[in-house]
Structures are given as C-alpha cells and as structure tokens.
Amino acid sequence: MMSKSLGKKERGWLEFKFPPTGEAIRFPVGTVHGVEDGPTLVVLGGMHGSEFCGIEAAIRLLREVEPEQLKGTLKVVNIYNLPAFRNNLGFVVPQDGINPGRTFPGDPEGSYSAVMADCITQNVLRSADYYVELHGGDIPEALVPFVIHPITGSDEVDAKSRELAMVYNIPLVVRAKLGEMPKPLHTSGFIAMALEGIPSILAESGQQGILNLEDAERHLVGLRNILIHLGMRQGQIVDTVARRFSEEHKAIRSEIDAMWYPAVSLGSMAKAGDVLGQYCDYFGDPMGEVKAIFDGHVTVIRTSPNVAPGNVVIEMDRITDPDAG
C-alpha cells in the first residue's frame, strides 16, 4: 500500500518536556516524503550547538530537496542542541553541562541531555535506514575535514557505513574500530545507531565556531552524493578529492589547568615523540610538553590557550594503506 505521506514536505517542532521540571525540549525537524518509496535517510545537525557549518548544511539540505526529486524519505534535524546554539555555548548542553554526543541512545529518566537523546532516538533516529551526523569544528578547535565510519563487527552494516563515508567527498576517511575505542565513545549518536544496525557516519567540516559557507557547502556536496548513492535522488556523484585513510584516530587531552601553545600546523605529519605543543602557567613559565603518540596526521588542534583537565589539545590520525578497510 502506498503511504499517504508520499509527495509531501513537512517541517515543525518536535517537542517534549523534561520530566523533573517541565522545561521544554524542542527540536526543529523537517521531513521530505518522496513521490516514490525508498530508504529513509536521517541527517542531524547541531549535536554541538556552536558547530555552525553542520547546522547550515542541514538547513540548506532541507530547503533544497523537494518531494518530486526524491525516492524515499529524508528527515533532517536542523539543530539538535538548541539550548547551546541559543547561548553560543561550545560542546555541552547548558542545562546539565554534559556533552550530548556521549548520551545515546538516551535515558528517559536521566539528565536533561540524556532525555534529549532518548526523545530524538525514539522519534527520529530509529526510523532511519541510514544516518549522517554533521559536525563543524566547535569554538576552541581548528580541524581538517574528515569523516568517520564505525566498525561494529557487523559486515553488512560496516560495509554500508564505509560506502557513505567514501562518497562524502572529504579527504580524510577514519575507521572507528569500536573494540579499540574507550567505552564512553560508544554512546556517540552515530556509533549508537550503527550498533543498532543502522549504517552511520559522522562528518566534520568547519572550525572555531565560525559559519564558513565553503565548509557548509562541503557538507552539502557530501549529503547530495549520499542521496544519489542511495538511489534517492538522480544526479552525478561529485568525487574531486584524493583520500587519505586512517586506521586510528586518537585524542590527546590535558591533565592540568594551563595555557596551551601548539607548535605544529594543522594537516602536518608528525613523528612519534615530536613536540606538538607546550603548557605554560599563567606567568608564562613552562609546565610541560605534549608529544606525538605515534607517527601520524595532525587533524585537530585546540586553538584556545585555556585548557583544563580533560580538554582535547590535539587529535591525530594514523594514516594507513587505503586497502586496509
């Protein structure tokens, strides 16, 4: 039987209440129902509310895709972490100070961010056949565009996730092997969905909490490519970048309160033991060095001089043979 929603475009607010206080939890969500049946692609922007390039790409994708161009269903969450967006806040949900990217699939009886995750998982994410999570470089970080596909151990899911990453037209493709990742990262949205059998990727384009339209367009090109790849839209896949492949993506975190001074350039290659940056106290006296943990590519650099324990200062990738994946 044909769905009564075929050929429609809808947008509005998905709204809930945080049970302990009654405070609103709201998401701007749009759905495009194609004129023919097909897969459901869910795209989420604004997991971190100041990563504006992913947000802008989500908004533009929803505006440009029309039902008559589409087979299947496109669901877009334009801004997931709206409280952070409205407060110009990086990384966390202001109501509880928790990174929302570490709360999935959520908990209806948990903190504000855990309830947020449960609401969006139950009502949007679990309807997906494929899921793309858009990030854009938060306020204190500069980065090289990259796309991550999780390795869950399910050959079918992992192969389809890798295909999404490969058509995204971003130069650095990262394999996230769950068996080698810290358990807290398994509660990232895209990983939680992959573990539930939904092919998923996370894509990064943008930096330092700046709305750069070139970085937003990079996301849009990747999203258009995915729609074409999935047979949801007609067109020619754009493939203009040479790929590098990473077998390991690693974050180096500060263990102290300090001033941070990076000593390497974004996108450079470093050898294990190379000095990547230096900590100083608030009088400028040296407190220690940060050194490369393996031979690899400098993918993310913290650009804010303020660091506290747990803050990421450098993220690196171990570049490997392209046939390894």
Summary of the structure (lengths in Angstrom):
residues: 325
radius of gyration: 19.7
end to end distance: 39.8
largest distance: 71.8
contacts: 1177
relative contact order: 0.14
helix: 26%
strand: 34%
